[in-house]
Amino acid sequence: MTAPEIPDRIELMGAPGSPYTRKMIAYLRYRRIPYSLHLGGVRGAPEGYPEPKVRLLPTFYFRGVDGEIEAMVDSTPIIRRLEAEFDGRSAIPSDPVLAFLNHLIEDYGDEWLTKAMFHYRWAHAADAKNAAPLLVYWSHPTMPKDEADKMADMFSSRQIDRLYVVGSNETTAKTIEASYQRLLNILDTLIEEQGFVLGARPSSADFAIYGQLTQLAVVEPTSGTFVNTHHPRVRAWIDRLEDLSGLEPEPGHWLDPDAAILPLKPLLTEIGRVYTPFLLANAAAVMAGEEDVETEIDGRTWSQPAFPYQAKCLHWIREAFGGLSADDKARVQAVLDGTGCEPLLG
């Protein structure tokens, strides 16, 4: 079959129930990068498009140097690719210290906060009952109800059975939910003081957190009720981030990296409190060839299957830090001092 022509816009497949799809759509809108979204989900790639090595959403389709279409699914390197290919309105700070902090916070949003998203969606019966049919109809809006109900029940059962993969169980539930609630308090303060995580303009870290919150605060009844009750500012921020194409960012809108310690310390301390011990224990388990991670997070036992990808996340954080100049390393260390994130630097 002849491969389709890639138009003069970014092509991707995604779904409203995918936090990473929502992350990338908001990013593309902010950057004013033209795109075409193929609504998918449980279906495979659009006709004529290649399947990625790992079927995840969103899937981006780029024309390779050999003219063939390549499928990419990891939002972080996709953003870095688009940052290099499209000028203006960057979502990554030019200052290397802020850029490193952005990398760290984006990784936390993508890899830790998603645990809360998956937990709230499937560990609470009311939330699972709410999400399952939505996930079906987002992909198949014309499916007959009896058939959709069967698919929703099957999908819900499968996802509930997979809660252990992200570490969600009766013991860790308190850790996950307390961490989520602390993040909302921290984010509420950051928004009030400066608008976004790294200043008065959005970064890829904002879009990572936003993507997870489009589900946690909007789709899931339990976590969403908490946001609406206690953090209407954050709920409104989510709606605003959906389309920031009209925002006119300026270089001076970034946080002063030499003054970043005060506003960012609560968020970085939360990352050090929960994400650092997980990343370190997971990497050690992967290196030792162990199937499971056993550690303590926030005073409670944490156990889940070891995840090789998140061992790579730790490697990439350390690689990013290693690429800084000696002066910038010292500046990063000054910001991270006392947050619990220091071991991530290697």
Secondary structure, 3 states (H helix, E strand, C coil): CCCCCCCCCEEEEECCCCHHHHHHHHHHHHHCCCEEEEECCCCCCCCCCCCCCCCCCCEEEEECCCCCEEEECCHHHHHHHHHHHCCCCCCCCCCHHHHHHHHHHHHHHHHCHHHHHHHHHHHCHHHHHHHHHHHHHHHCCCCCHHHHHHHHHHHHHHHHHCHHHHCCCCCCHHHHHHHHHHHHHHHHHHHHHHCECCECCCCHHHHHHHHHHHHHCCCCHHHHHHHHHHCHHHHHHHHHHCCCCCCCCCHHHECCHHHCHHHHHHHHHHHHHHHHHHHHHHHHHHHCCCCEEEEEECCEEEEEECCHHHHHHHHHHHHHHHCCCHHHHHHHHHHHCCCCCHHHHC
